Amino acid sequence: MFKNIFYFPAKNLSIVVTLMIIVGLIVGSAIDTEFLRVLMPIAILAMIVPTMIGFHWKEMVSVTHYKVFIAAAIINFIIIPLLAYFLGFVMLKGDPELFAGLALASLLPTSGMTISWTMFYKGNVSAAIKITAISLIAGAIITPIYLTLMFDQIIDADLSFLFMKVMLVVFVPMIVGTFIHRWLMKKYSQEKFNKKVKPVLPAISTWGLMLIIFVMASINATIIFSESAIILQAILILVLFYLLNFAISTIVGKWLFNREDSIALVYSTVLRNLSIALGIAVTSFGPKAGLILALAFVIQIQAATWYGKLTDRFGVFKG
């Protein structure tokens, strides 16, 4: 019974995220939950550290799959940020917090789900691992710079402050995750680690995510209810953002690569690291930045699932 409850959120992420937003808004409209804010640092670590355990450091120095990697890097760090900036400038210029949330999603590519979805739909897993490993480091380094360039006139974005936040949210969990992984490997073989420990990590991360979303929604329930139109606005721009992202990556994949490399390219560019983006948003920006990223969780997981099914059904990529 306990085991089923523990794993349920990770297996039903889109349902759970939606439920946490709704419950958080209801509770926050009834009582003041400001006291829960002290839990945010713990929740952020619980969400991010498990995703860093077993991080593939060696893939960053490998020279394999360089063509797919170069294509993914151009999409991830040039095309997608420009797309987000254009959408934000046109549709969110009057709401800098939502704009910042969208920008964070665009600047932090790939997640653990990148590798999982690439594997599930029989793509090039080795390429996905390489892109994920390097993109995480690169995204962490360039995000403060990009944010300062994007919002210098909109948000008081101190480059050193943002870099410190990214360090805390990305590199500290990465280092902690590396030490935990080394400690676990002294106790378990790789086979036992993959079988007993690895399946537990996404579940732990999801519980941290649930707590963040609940606290964030409940604390800001009054603001959100008074401006309910922002939810519809956020959903609209996210749907447009992901549709364009899928279209760009699919066209490039069909044009340049075979099916396996195309699947790796799409899932390495469309799936954004929303956990880290959310961690930065709730510590550096306002509640609306966190809200748009929470909604992105719901849209991203549904889009990734249906994309894989539809591309297989209609034979989008060549063999």
Backbone torsions as a table, in degrees:
resi	resn	phi	psi	omega
1	MET	NA	-51.7	-180.0
2	PHE	-61.8	-40.3	-179.2
3	LYS	-60.7	-43.1	179.6
4	ASN	-64.2	-40.6	178.6
5	ILE	-65.3	-42.1	-177.9
6	PHE	-61.6	-42.4	-175.7
7	TYR	-88.3	-12.5	-175.4
8	PHE	-57.5	-47.3	-178.5
9	PRO	-59.6	-42.7	-178.4
10	ALA	-65.9	-31.4	-179.0
11	LYS	-84.4	-14.4	-177.8
12	ASN	-134.0	53.2	-170.2
13	LEU	-59.9	-46.2	-176.3
14	SER	-64.3	-37.8	178.5
15	ILE	-66.3	-45.9	-175.5
16	VAL	-66.7	-42.2	179.5
17	VAL	-62.6	-43.9	177.7
18	THR	-61.3	-43.5	-179.6
19	LEU	-63.6	-41.3	-179.3
20	MET	-65.1	-37.2	177.0
21	ILE	-62.8	-46.9	-178.5
22	ILE	-64.0	-49.3	-178.9
23	VAL	-63.0	-42.5	179.0
24	GLY	-60.3	-41.8	179.0
25	LEU	-65.7	-40.4	179.9
26	ILE	-65.9	-48.6	-179.2
27	VAL	-64.1	-43.8	-178.5
28	GLY	-66.0	-27.1	177.4
29	SER	-78.1	-17.6	-178.2
30	ALA	-96.0	-38.0	-178.4
31	ILE	-136.2	161.8	178.0
32	ASP	-83.6	116.7	-177.5
33	THR	-107.9	20.9	-178.9
34	GLU	-56.6	-31.8	-178.8
35	PHE	-62.2	-18.7	-179.1
36	LEU	-77.1	-10.6	-177.4
37	ARG	-59.6	-28.4	-179.1
38	VAL	-64.9	-17.5	-179.6
39	LEU	-81.4	-11.9	-173.2
40	MET	-60.3	-45.9	179.1
41	PRO	-59.0	-40.1	179.0
42	ILE	-65.7	-42.9	-179.0
43	ALA	-64.9	-39.0	179.4
44	ILE	-63.0	-44.2	177.9
45	LEU	-64.1	-42.3	179.5
46	ALA	-63.0	-31.4	-179.0
47	MET	-77.8	-40.2	-169.9
48	ILE	-94.6	-41.7	-175.8
49	VAL	-54.6	-45.8	179.8
50	PRO	-59.0	-30.2	179.8
51	THR	-72.7	-16.0	-178.3
52	MET	-96.3	-9.0	-179.7
53	ILE	-74.4	120.0	-176.2
54	GLY	88.6	19.4	179.1
55	PHE	-57.1	136.8	-172.7
56	HIS	-87.6	80.6	-179.0
57	TRP	-64.9	-39.9	-174.7
58	LYS	-63.1	-27.5	-178.2
59	GLU	-65.3	-20.9	-176.6
60	MET	-72.2	-22.3	-179.2
61	VAL	-105.0	1.0	178.6
62	SER	-76.4	144.0	-178.7
63	VAL	-101.1	9.1	-179.5
64	THR	-78.9	159.4	174.7
65	HIS	57.0	34.8	-172.8
66	TYR	-68.3	-30.7	-179.0
67	LYS	-66.5	-45.2	178.2
68	VAL	-65.7	-40.0	-179.6
69	PHE	-62.5	-44.8	-179.7
70	ILE	-61.9	-43.9	178.5
71	ALA	-61.7	-43.4	179.9
72	ALA	-65.0	-39.9	-179.5
73	ALA	-64.0	-42.0	178.9
74	ILE	-63.7	-43.3	179.0
75	ILE	-66.7	-46.7	-174.0
76	ASN	-67.9	-39.7	-169.9
77	PHE	-110.2	-2.5	175.6
78	ILE	-124.8	-59.1	-173.1
79	ILE	-68.9	-49.4	-176.6
80	ILE	-67.0	-44.2	174.5
81	PRO	-59.6	-39.2	177.2
82	LEU	-65.5	-38.6	176.6
83	LEU	-61.3	-47.2	-179.6
84	ALA	-63.5	-40.7	-179.8
85	TYR	-64.5	-41.1	179.3
86	PHE	-64.0	-47.8	179.2
87	LEU	-61.9	-42.9	-179.9
88	GLY	-66.0	-40.8	-178.8
89	PHE	-65.5	-38.0	-177.9
90	VAL	-79.2	-42.3	-169.6
91	MET	-107.2	-19.6	-173.2
92	LEU	-128.2	18.4	-176.9
93	LYS	-59.2	-31.2	-179.7
94	GLY	-86.3	0.4	-179.3
95	ASP	-134.7	82.2	-173.6
96	PRO	-61.7	-27.0	-179.9
97	GLU	-70.0	-44.9	175.5
98	LEU	-62.6	-40.6	178.4
99	PHE	-58.8	-44.4	-179.6
100	ALA	-64.4	-39.8	178.2
101	GLY	-62.7	-43.7	177.3
102	LEU	-63.3	-40.9	179.2
103	ALA	-62.2	-42.8	178.8
104	LEU	-60.6	-41.4	177.8
105	ALA	-61.5	-38.2	-176.6
106	SER	-75.5	-23.6	-173.1
107	LEU	-94.8	-10.5	-177.3
108	LEU	-120.2	85.5	-176.1
109	PRO	-82.8	160.7	174.0
110	THR	66.8	151.5	176.6
111	SER	-153.5	-177.7	175.8
112	GLY	-59.2	-30.1	-180.0
113	MET	-67.2	-23.8	177.2
114	THR	-56.5	-49.4	-179.3
115	ILE	-68.5	-42.0	-178.1
116	SER	-62.5	-47.3	-178.8
117	TRP	-69.4	-36.7	176.5
118	THR	-61.9	-41.1	178.6
119	MET	-67.6	-43.7	-176.2
120	PHE	-62.0	-38.5	-178.3
121	TYR	-99.8	21.0	171.1
122	LYS	59.1	46.1	174.6
123	GLY	-94.6	-171.0	-179.5
124	ASN	-81.5	95.2	-175.2
125	VAL	-66.4	-40.1	-179.7
126	SER	-59.9	-41.5	178.0
127	ALA	-65.7	-40.0	179.9
128	ALA	-63.6	-39.3	178.6
129	ILE	-64.2	-45.4	-179.8
130	LYS	-61.5	-47.8	-178.7
131	ILE	-62.8	-41.2	-179.6
132	THR	-63.1	-46.7	-176.7
133	ALA	-62.2	-48.5	-176.6
134	ILE	-74.2	-38.8	-177.7
135	SER	-64.4	-35.1	180.0
136	LEU	-63.3	-45.3	178.6
137	ILE	-66.6	-47.7	-178.3
138	ALA	-62.4	-42.6	179.6
139	GLY	-61.8	-39.7	180.0
140	ALA	-64.8	-36.0	-177.6
141	ILE	-75.2	-43.3	-173.3
142	ILE	-86.1	-19.1	-176.3
143	THR	-55.6	-50.0	179.0
144	PRO	-58.8	-37.5	-179.4
145	ILE	-67.3	-47.8	179.3
146	TYR	-60.9	-43.6	-178.7
147	LEU	-63.1	-39.7	178.5
148	THR	-65.0	-41.5	178.1
149	LEU	-65.6	-39.7	-177.4
150	MET	-70.7	-40.4	-167.8
151	PHE	-117.8	21.1	-178.6
152	ASP	-58.3	-32.8	-179.0
153	GLN	-98.0	-3.6	-175.2
154	ILE	-113.6	-43.2	-177.6
155	ILE	-123.9	142.3	176.5
156	ASP	-74.2	80.8	-173.3
157	ALA	-98.7	97.0	177.5
158	ASP	-76.9	119.5	-175.0
159	LEU	-58.9	-44.6	-178.5
160	SER	-65.7	-38.0	178.8
161	PHE	-65.3	-45.1	179.9
162	LEU	-64.8	-40.3	179.7
163	PHE	-63.5	-39.4	178.1
164	MET	-62.8	-41.3	179.0
165	LYS	-63.5	-43.3	178.8
166	VAL	-64.0	-39.5	177.2
167	MET	-58.2	-45.2	-178.1
168	LEU	-67.2	-38.1	-174.3
169	VAL	-84.6	-26.9	-176.7
170	VAL	-107.9	-60.9	-169.8
171	PHE	-73.9	-37.8	177.5
172	VAL	-62.6	-50.3	175.0
173	PRO	-60.2	-33.5	179.3
174	MET	-64.2	-44.0	178.8
175	ILE	-67.4	-44.9	177.8
176	VAL	-60.2	-44.1	179.8
177	GLY	-61.2	-37.2	179.0
178	THR	-64.9	-43.9	178.9
179	PHE	-66.2	-40.0	177.9
180	ILE	-62.9	-41.9	179.9
181	HIS	-63.0	-42.4	178.5
182	ARG	-63.9	-39.8	178.2
183	TRP	-64.6	-41.9	179.4
184	LEU	-66.0	-36.6	-179.0
185	MET	-69.5	-18.0	173.0
186	LYS	-76.7	-23.2	-178.9
187	LYS	-97.6	-29.1	-174.9
188	TYR	-125.8	150.9	168.7
189	SER	-75.7	167.1	179.1
190	GLN	-59.9	-37.7	-180.0
191	GLU	-65.0	-44.0	179.5
192	LYS	-70.0	-35.0	176.6
193	PHE	-61.2	-47.0	179.7
194	ASN	-63.6	-32.7	-175.2
195	LYS	-86.9	-40.5	-172.0
196	LYS	-102.0	-37.3	-172.6
197	VAL	-95.3	-47.9	-173.6
198	LYS	-56.2	-41.7	179.2
199	PRO	-64.5	-21.3	-178.1
200	VAL	-78.6	-29.2	-172.1
201	LEU	-61.6	-47.6	178.2
202	PRO	-61.2	-32.1	179.6
203	ALA	-66.7	-43.2	177.7
204	ILE	-62.2	-45.8	179.9
205	SER	-59.6	-39.7	-178.4
206	THR	-67.5	-36.8	177.0
207	TRP	-64.3	-38.0	174.7
208	GLY	-63.7	-41.7	177.2
209	LEU	-60.6	-44.5	179.9
210	MET	-58.4	-44.3	-179.0
211	LEU	-64.2	-42.8	179.4
212	ILE	-60.3	-47.7	-177.2
213	ILE	-65.3	-41.7	179.1
214	PHE	-62.1	-49.2	-178.5
215	VAL	-62.6	-46.0	-178.3
216	MET	-61.5	-45.1	-179.2
217	ALA	-67.8	-42.0	-176.2
218	SER	-69.8	-41.8	-179.5
219	ILE	-63.2	-34.6	-175.2
220	ASN	-106.2	18.2	-177.4
221	ALA	-58.0	-43.1	-177.9
222	THR	-61.9	-44.2	179.6
223	ILE	-63.6	-44.4	-176.5
224	ILE	-65.8	-43.1	179.8
225	PHE	-66.4	-32.7	179.2
226	SER	-74.7	-18.8	178.6
227	GLU	-131.1	55.5	-174.5
228	SER	-60.6	-22.3	-179.8
229	ALA	-62.8	-22.0	-177.7
230	ILE	-67.5	-28.6	178.9
231	ILE	-66.7	-46.4	177.9
232	LEU	-63.8	-39.5	178.4
233	GLN	-63.2	-43.3	-179.2
234	ALA	-65.1	-43.3	179.6
235	ILE	-62.7	-44.1	-179.4
236	LEU	-59.4	-48.6	-176.7
237	ILE	-70.7	-32.2	177.4
238	LEU	-67.6	-43.1	178.4
239	VAL	-60.4	-44.2	178.7
240	LEU	-64.3	-43.1	179.6
241	PHE	-59.1	-48.1	-177.7
242	TYR	-71.2	-37.4	177.5
243	LEU	-60.4	-45.9	179.6
244	LEU	-66.8	-38.8	178.4
245	ASN	-61.4	-48.2	177.5
246	PHE	-59.9	-43.3	-177.4
247	ALA	-62.7	-46.2	-179.3
248	ILE	-61.5	-49.3	-177.3
249	SER	-66.3	-36.8	179.5
250	THR	-66.7	-44.0	179.5
251	ILE	-61.9	-45.1	179.0
252	VAL	-63.8	-41.7	179.3
253	GLY	-62.1	-45.9	179.7
254	LYS	-65.2	-33.5	-176.2
255	TRP	-75.6	-38.6	-169.1
256	LEU	-112.9	-23.3	-167.5
257	PHE	-130.0	168.1	172.6
258	ASN	-80.1	-179.6	-174.2
259	ARG	-60.8	-46.8	-176.2
260	GLU	-62.0	-45.9	179.2
261	ASP	-68.3	-34.3	179.4
262	SER	-65.2	-42.7	177.9
263	ILE	-61.1	-44.5	178.3
264	ALA	-61.7	-41.7	-179.8
265	LEU	-62.5	-47.8	-177.4
266	VAL	-61.8	-50.4	-176.8
267	TYR	-73.3	-16.4	176.3
268	SER	-86.9	-10.1	-178.9
269	THR	-116.7	-32.4	-179.2
270	VAL	-80.8	-41.5	-179.1
271	LEU	-75.4	121.8	-178.6
272	ARG	-101.3	155.1	-180.0
273	ASN	-83.6	78.2	-173.3
274	LEU	-70.5	-26.1	178.1
275	SER	-63.0	-49.8	179.3
276	ILE	-67.9	-40.3	178.2
277	ALA	-59.6	-41.6	179.6
278	LEU	-66.9	-39.3	177.8
279	GLY	-60.9	-41.1	177.5
280	ILE	-69.5	-41.0	-176.8
281	ALA	-61.0	-45.2	-174.5
282	VAL	-75.3	-14.4	178.6
283	THR	-104.2	-20.6	-174.2
284	SER	-116.4	-25.8	-176.8
285	PHE	-122.5	-163.4	-174.7
286	GLY	-98.3	-177.4	-176.4
287	PRO	-62.9	-32.5	-179.0
288	LYS	-68.0	-34.2	176.6
289	ALA	-62.4	-41.2	177.1
290	GLY	-68.9	-35.6	-178.5
291	LEU	-64.2	-45.9	-178.3
292	ILE	-64.7	-31.7	177.6
293	LEU	-74.3	-35.0	175.3
294	ALA	-63.4	-41.9	176.8
295	LEU	-66.3	-32.6	178.7
296	ALA	-62.6	-33.6	176.1
297	PHE	-56.3	-46.0	-177.6
298	VAL	-63.0	-47.6	-176.5
299	ILE	-70.1	-41.8	-175.0
300	GLN	-63.3	-46.1	-176.5
301	ILE	-68.3	-36.3	177.3
302	GLN	-68.3	-43.5	-178.6
303	ALA	-63.9	-42.1	-179.4
304	ALA	-63.5	-40.2	-179.6
305	THR	-66.4	-49.6	-177.2
306	TRP	-69.7	-32.0	178.6
307	TYR	-61.5	-47.3	179.8
308	GLY	-60.6	-42.0	-179.8
309	LYS	-66.3	-43.7	-176.2
310	LEU	-71.6	-37.0	179.1
311	THR	-66.7	-35.8	176.2
312	ASP	-68.2	-43.4	-176.3
313	ARG	-64.5	-40.5	-175.4
314	PHE	-100.6	3.7	177.4
315	GLY	57.0	51.5	-174.3
316	VAL	-64.2	-41.0	-175.2
317	PHE	-103.1	147.1	177.5
318	LYS	-74.4	159.8	-177.1
319	GLY	-75.2	NA	NA
